[in-house]
């Protein structure tokens, strides 16, 4: 725990002079279950999306697991697709791979008939062409079980962004910690973009380039397992706070000088082996979801309401308990 505290102190003392909101595309969250729980998942992280939320959580998967997600975000204006895989390396180590794609199509690029003149009644902008935006992020993660109560994970990410004639690439590193002092209580921490993630933008058409830096940030949360009253069925309650250090002020739910906090909560009720129902609060927006399980397969759906940006629908297919057949040695 002393090493953990030292790690966090160094993190907080890091250079925090990056661009505000430069990494906002990394904050949509990954996964259907996480979304249905209000994006309160850093301490639970029990499916392949743990690679994003808390790589230490890959220890919750004893066998090979796959998760494929498609999402229609904000009334279908944004398409979000992911593929995640966890592969066990013995009893204490896990290897993970996650690929995400965020896409927006039909973005108009306008021009003026007379570019040297200001817009006017006789110089109205017109649409020259339509372009698409796509953000790709690939995560490669490794986790290890340090003790019966503590797990650690590291996740590297490769970023590629493309919009019209402009593209960008970048590299980042996240550190995950999962601590379980009791069987029914878990605490999770994800130190994201620990060293600051550099994104290099360039345009061959305009012969221009510039650099953005994504600030380090922290996801911290807890999960508590209990028997739901009256119906006496297993349930999990989770809380999470996203902590940023880029002076978000009133864009966040709570702030103090340059530090800001956003809060999430979720509740999962497991009515049966084949049926789980979730609900949550993502900042101030309600979420809900359902999971249907049959043998090694799971079908998951999540719904997220947003007053200004309309509704989000997510659906995913999970495959678990995959075992590789090993040839017997002669």
Phi, psi and omega in degrees: 000329177296319178295323179296315179297320178297320179299317181291322178297316177298320178301312182292335181271002182292165178291116185248048183254030183277177180286137176291135178065012180297331181254025185297330179293344177272358185256009178290340185082159181233140172102153180277315181297318179299318180295318181294338177266020178072025184060032175257085194223355187295331181267345181263298171036061187249022175219181184300343176288355173303333179304325177274312190283317182191099187300337176296335180291351175299342177294344178284354181248101182284342181236175177297133179225145180230142176222128179237125185235143168232139183221141172251100185269140172054066178062027175084003181288336182236129179258134186226119182231141180219154172223126181232146181217132172243132181232116180291139174243078184083198185281328190248353185237147179225144176245138183224149175223134179221132176237129179237146175225126175245123185227142173229129181246166176071036177275119183282136172251120186255155176224163174259142176303323179237088188302334183279352181250155179288153176302141180202184179299329180260004180223064183275140176298147175228157180279115180280320181196169176245139180233168178241151177246135177221130176244122179246136175224124177251129181248134173238119190233153176220134178230156181218142177270109183282320178210182180294342183249342189232132175232152183227146179215156176225137183225119175263148180227140177246127187246137171222128181234140181218126176217107179062243183262009182242138177222165181208156176217156181195167179228143179213169182217131178241149176237129181244144179226133177232121182237127183235088182291329177227163185300328185254009181231133177227145173235136181230144176225134173235113177269103188263144179051049191306316182265008187082125182262118181273128176244118182263117178261143175208153177225113178291326182293319181260002179051053184223156177203154175201169186237136171245149176239127176273124181293147169299149175209168186232135166251126181225137182197178178219155176228141184226120178269139180201171174269123181294133183302155177072299183277349174051053178237150183300141180213159178226129176249137182225149176228147179208147173233133173261123185247122180244157184233045185227032171058052181283346177049235189282358173286343179259165179288328178210143180213154174217110186054239182272355183265134179228156184228134169240142188242148181219149176212154181206157178221125176246130177243122181263095183289330180198174179301330185261357187219124173229143178236137182233154171211160181191179175233116177262100193060257178244007187255129181291146175225160177202161180191169180218147179230126177248128184241136176217114183054242183266008186242150175221140176242125188235142178224140178225147180230135183228123178263142179216123185300317184269324187256012177068198191263156177236137176238133177230143177220143181214157174243126178245142176235123184231175178055036177280128180238135177273134178283129180253135179287135179285136179285141181280000000 
